[in-house]
Amino acid sequence: MGATLAVEEHAGRVVVTLRRPEARNAINAAMIRELHDVCADLEERPRLLLITGAEGTFAAGADIGELRERGRDQALQGINSRLFDRIARLPLPTVAAVDGYALGGGAELAYACDVRLASPAAVFGNPEPGLGILAAAGACWRLRELVGASVAKQVLLAGRRLDADDAYRFGLVAEVVPAGELLKRAHALLDRMARSGPLALRLTKLVADAPGGHPVTDDLAQAILFESEDKRSRMDAFLAGERR
Ligand code: COA
């Protein structure tokens, strides 16, 4: 357990709980460092990742006390954006289980994950302009990709907060489940992912995130998978009547 995260190793996955309840799990420099350590581990030994927050909050943003002291040079370092990009590029899928507030950088962290699940108390929002700054760690483009420009601009420009029903309706979250079942459902989703071939999952994520039309990348990724033993044994199993 780090100072700001609880990191648990489960079969085939890592579960990270953001844990700064006294600051509503606001993302400070220590949390950024600890999340980079998790990324380094997952890059070296790929596993699925589940991110959640302690005590009924996902994360109430970047730490405003720290943000207040940052200047131009820190902004150009992309302290949050680089971490969230690293999380988005992790080799295997990531799931965010969001209970309570996911605001500012907390929302951007959830947007950087591959799939989001929410409790009925989940609230997504990007109030950065109210603090005189912009949401510079992915909200200005990832949110648009996830929900479309119209809703994204309501969130970014008009301070609209998306509750769990909104988030489900707009496709931001896959499912809304009671808080007490949120982690169980997230694990069930990860179990489903874990039944796929790990290399197939990894290459699918890579190709799905590649920008624009990309027939060559897709064919190259498929060429690797077509040669894999995993593919042959999975197809043999199907043809033998086995269903996973
Ligand atoms: N950074 C630093 N501290 C934060 C924080 C943040 N992003 N969000 C909450 N906190 C701290 C509060 O300052 C407070 O500290 P205190 O107990 O020492 O006064 C503590 O967490 C609890 O917050 P509080 O506002 O009393 O809780 P609440 O349940 O009434 O409200 C929120 C929860 C999330 C709605 C509210 O804290 C909030 O609006 N936070 C800021 C959201 C934001 O603007 N994020 C974008 C940052 S870029």
Residues whose N, C-alpha, C, O or C-beta is under 5 A from the ligand:
A	BS01	COA	E22 A23 R24 A26 A60 G61 A62 D63 I64 G65 Y101 L103 G104 G105 P127
